[in-house]
Amino acid sequence: MLQSNSLILGTPSYGDGQLPGVVTGVKDGSWEEFLPQLMEADFTSKCIALYGLGNQNKYPDRFGDSLFTLYTALQTRGALIAGSWSADGYQFEQSKAMVDDRFVGMMLDQHNQGLLTEQRIAA
């Protein structure tokens, strides 16, 4: 990862907006186990685009929350986060992944808006 100048990284949200990992039932581990390994990493000047996966109908009070955890971890290590994503067209109550009324990365909801995924990716 550190040898790349640009990255596209994403995460689903589990439970109460947790990153996926062994605690959330991901058998082989995931961000929960990997993120601590990046604590000393320097992402200065690396351009990173983010995306999150969530279910706005089932979890309207924490839609895509784990994306903010990933965003914060990378930004505090110097990463330049590319873009943000409008909340227009989504129906949810709250999300930690919102900064200045925009998501910190592209949000996808395959369960409820799967037909919009290709269009959102193209945009």
C-alpha positions in Angstrom: 0.0 0.0 0.0 2.7 2.4 0.9 4.4 2.1 -2.5 1.3 3.3 -4.3 0.7 7.0 -4.8 -3.1 6.5 -5.2 -5.5 4.0 -3.6 -9.2 3.2 -3.6 -10.2 1.7 -0.3 -13.6 0.7 1.0 -15.4 -0.9 3.9 -18.8 -2.2 4.9 -20.3 -1.3 8.2 -21.1 -4.0 10.7 -23.3 -3.9 13.8 -23.1 -0.5 15.4 -21.0 0.9 12.6 -18.0 -1.2 13.3 -15.2 -2.0 10.9 -15.3 -5.6 9.7 -13.1 -8.0 11.6 -13.0 -11.2 13.7 -15.2 -9.6 16.4 -17.9 -9.0 13.8 -17.7 -12.5 12.5 -15.4 -12.1 9.6 -13.6 -15.4 9.7 -10.2 -14.3 8.2 -10.2 -10.9 9.7 -10.3 -7.6 7.9 -9.9 -3.8 8.7 -10.2 -4.4 12.4 -7.0 -6.4 12.5 -5.2 -4.6 9.6 -5.8 -1.0 10.6 -3.6 -1.1 13.8 -0.7 -2.2 11.6 -0.9 1.2 9.8 -0.5 3.2 13.1 3.1 4.2 12.2 2.6 4.4 8.4 3.1 7.7 6.6 0.5 8.4 4.0 1.6 11.9 3.4 0.8 13.0 -0.2 -0.9 9.7 -1.0 -4.3 10.3 -2.7 -7.0 8.0 -1.4 -10.5 7.6 -2.6 -12.9 6.0 -0.2 -16.2 4.1 -0.6 -18.5 2.6 2.0 -21.2 -0.1 1.9 -24.2 0.1 4.1 -27.9 -0.5 4.5 -29.8 2.8 5.0 -33.2 1.1 5.7 -31.9 -1.4 8.3 -29.5 1.0 10.0 -30.8 4.5 9.4 -29.3 5.8 12.6 -25.7 4.7 11.7 -25.6 4.4 7.9 -22.1 3.7 6.7 -20.5 4.8 10.0 -17.4 2.6 9.6 -16.3 4.7 6.6 -15.6 7.6 9.0 -13.3 5.3 11.0 -11.3 4.5 7.9 -11.3 8.1 6.8 -10.0 9.4 10.1 -7.3 6.8 10.4 -5.9 7.6 6.9 -6.3 11.3 7.1 -4.5 11.5 10.5 -1.6 9.7 8.8 -1.3 12.4 6.1 -3.5 11.0 3.3 -5.1 13.3 0.9 -8.7 12.1 0.7 -10.1 12.5 -2.8 -13.6 13.8 -3.1 -16.7 13.5 -1.1 -20.2 12.3 -1.9 -23.6 14.0 -1.8 -26.3 12.5 0.5 -28.9 13.4 -2.2 -31.0 10.3 -3.0 -30.4 8.5 0.3 -32.9 8.1 3.1 -31.3 7.7 6.5 -31.4 9.5 9.8 -27.7 9.8 10.7 -24.2 8.9 9.6 -20.8 9.5 11.2 -19.4 9.4 7.6 -20.9 12.8 6.9 -18.6 15.9 7.1 -20.0 19.3 6.0 -23.2 17.6 4.9 -21.4 15.2 2.5 -20.2 11.6 2.9 -16.4 11.3 3.2 -16.5 8.9 0.3 -18.9 7.3 -2.1 -21.7 5.4 -0.3 -23.3 2.3 -1.8 -26.4 0.5 -0.6 -26.7 -2.8 -2.6 -29.7 -3.9 -0.5 -32.0 -1.0 -1.2 -30.5 0.9 -4.1 -28.5 -1.7 -6.0 -29.9 -0.5 -9.3 -28.1 2.9 -8.6 -24.6 1.4 -8.0 -23.3 1.4 -11.6 -24.6 4.9 -12.1 -23.0 6.1 -8.8 -19.7 4.4 -9.7 -19.7 6.0 -13.1 -20.4 9.5 -11.6 
